[in-house]
Amino acid sequence: MSNPSILILAGDGIGPEVMGEVKKIMGWFDTARGLKFDLYEDLVGGAAYDAHGTPLTDETMAKAQEVDAVLLGAVGGPAYDDLDFSIKPERGLLRLRKEMDLFANLRPAQCFDALAGFSSLKKELVSGLDIMIVRELTSGSYFGEPRGIFEENGERVGINTQRYTESEIDRVARAAFELARKRDNRLCSVEKANVMESGILWREVVTKIGAQDYPDVELSHMYADNCAMQLVRTPKQFDVIVTDNLFGDILSDCAAMLTGSLGMLPSASLGVPMENGRPRAMYEPVHGSAPDISGQGLANPSACILSFAMALRYSFDQGAEADRLEAAVEKVLADGTRTADLMQKGTGKPASTSEMGDAIIAALNASL
Ligand code: NAD
């Protein structure tokens, strides 16, 4: 039987730097745990534009559809800011999400104890925090038609359309209910049913699925503006939150910052199962290409490494190995190894990107 396959798209800026550490970790799992993957590598974003004039070639897109999981670094950078919208690096990412139909974006916001002091909130509010935000990723106002900038009555008007079908709400809600069952069994569905018809439908569909198929999961509903307030007031009240594309974009960034640093935040985007039963999936850190620090060995590789841990859990049924990797990251932080983003200036010498990767490998060795 062939090994499970992963397509690595390191991308731009710090993407290749942090991905280098993930490759070391994959090597460790191969030799120490016998977890073998068929690895493929290709270009995305600005790197693909430089080589091929497009942020994602059709060949790369086809490969992404073929493999068991895609692991992406980051895309973008100032060199590409003036490109036409249609060929900007981010279009490569959007194409992957859309064509792989990755409708459920999982964004954990977990506060490692050693980093609780880094949150902008009081330590006691975030210590032990463990939220999962499920954001609908392929519909809603980032994709709805009509969209564009049009002339109307002698002036320009910018239009985007918030649009959700019942089946789009149904599938992301089910993904969230299933996750809640594996966690603390609580799901909060977030919309603005008070002012938006799409929100009214969202609430109806989620309520119906909950009553029919997930009566064991405690379901609550919240308006998105209230959810933003609650996230900074008492974030630990939440377990799983499910919401649409636009609110999810904003709320997941808000929740992310509760945990301290962008350099620690992984994500997974999941689609419908393939023939082999695995969901179509792409894993990527939440952060971007960080042009301000790229090429200097300063990037924190943890977010990308933790994204690989999510791949182990959600694509490859290796929950125990995912736990092992997450525990290794936690141990390294608890022992005091920090990249620059996790230190106050002038409080010692930060670990470099590769030193952080090496420390995580040492902690993995110690776990055997
Ligand atoms: P960014 O996430 O790249 O950086 C924001 C800040 O966080 C910077 O100060 C950066 O140095 C720091 N940071 C980010 N990741 C870090 C890490 N792993 N370790 C240490 N510090 C880290 O966001 P930005 O500056 O708004 O965007 C830069 C570029 O990245 C833009 O071109 C943007 O379009 C792109 N971007 C891409 C993605 C993606 O690929 N998914 C996401 C966001 C932004």
Boltz pocket constraint, residues with backbone or C-beta under 6 A from the ligand:
constraints:
  - pocket:
      binder: B
      contacts: [[A, 14], [A, 18], [A, 73], [A, 74], [A, 75], [A, 76], [A, 77], [A, 78], [A, 90], [A, 93], [A, 262], [A, 263], [A, 264], [A, 284], [A, 285], [A, 286], [A, 287], [A, 288], [A, 289], [A, 290], [A, 291], [A, 292], [A, 293], [A, 298], [A, 299], [A, 300], [A, 301], [A, 303], [A, 341]]
      max_distance: 6.0
